[in-house]
Amino acid sequence: MSRKLNFSAGPCAIPLEVLNEMQENMADFQGNGISLVEVSHRHKFYDDVHNSAIALMKELLNVPDNYSILFLGGGATLAFSMIPMNFLTAGKTADYVNSGTWAKKAISDAKKIGNVNVVYDGKDNKYSSLPDASSVTASNDSAYFHFTSNETIGGIQWKEWPKVGDVPLICDMSSDIMSREFDIEKFAMVYGGVQKNLGPAGAAFMIIRNDLLERSPDSLTAYLNYSIHAEKAAMYNTPPVFTIWGVKLFLEWVKRNGGISEMSRLADKKSGLIYDLIDSGDGFYRSPVDSAYRSTMNLVFRLPSEALEAQFVKEASAEGMMFLKGHRSVGGCRASLYNGVPVSSVETLVGFMKEFSKKNG
Ligand code: PMP
């Protein structure tokens, strides 16, 4: 089998070892003569998978006991509305940073639930930069402060966390979770879709400090209430079992391969290969974002013309390098270098980029 080099922004590359493990166990789970996806989610087979996925998140991210870890359906998108429903208490304000497409969606949903204050809006710089971490301030009556650690489409990433004192910090880490070391105790909640750095699509992860869960109002219907999910250890209803199995295997792979510190080193190395080429080149490739906030996960770059960008994407694809087209809302090119993308794929891409600029520059 000849595998493509996958630079997709999500769902995206999953290590081949993980895919093979899923395939080998798909019809006959661990030699039990039955598939994991055809037994009850209350059966021991699934229970072990569920608890292992949660335990691995806890271990790899150093999550203390006063946090609950959940995997729920609905993606990060459902969290955009569940967060204000659960934590934006009456009479309070939710602070949001508008850093681009994903932050905007979170803001739009929160505004339908309660009072929202946008503390920073990057529209003047076309969402190509971020505010200084110490320059942002929360409202006096802030319920929480929400931001997006990595804008998957815009290609910008916070390098330091906003400094907002005791105000609960909530972060959408969909596209850089498990790729950088961070202190979870700085956050009241971290969440995101699993389909980038954790496994196949179908669930979102939530890590929520337990004191925040006390805010979930009883008036919420069951599925929308985070405290009910936490009480039932994310088993209130049938969980996305296939996805969570994939997450467990992906996290075991992360652990076998050196944990987050190694993922972080590799993310710097892989993104460095491309940014070095952009910075040291003759201007053929250009990064449209502030160099202080360039993402290590989603690298956006421009070529001298849209025609050349289209040709670049087409020729790369013909050579097996897939999904290098930028998001339709911003154009250009984008290479996503999640944990499942090996260094060798990036080296091949850099070689291709050099050749392409030589031929067309
Ligand atoms: N936030 C960010 C930063 C994302 O990249 C995405 C998906 N690309 C989402 C939220 C939405 O996630 P989901 O599709 O899981 O709802």
Boltz pocket constraint, residues with backbone or C-beta under 6 A from the ligand:
constraints:
  - pocket:
      binder: B
      contacts: [[A, 9], [A, 10], [A, 74], [A, 75], [A, 76], [A, 77], [A, 78], [A, 102], [A, 148], [A, 150], [A, 151], [A, 152], [A, 153], [A, 172], [A, 173], [A, 174], [A, 175], [A, 192], [A, 193], [A, 194], [A, 203], [A, 204]]
      max_distance: 6.0
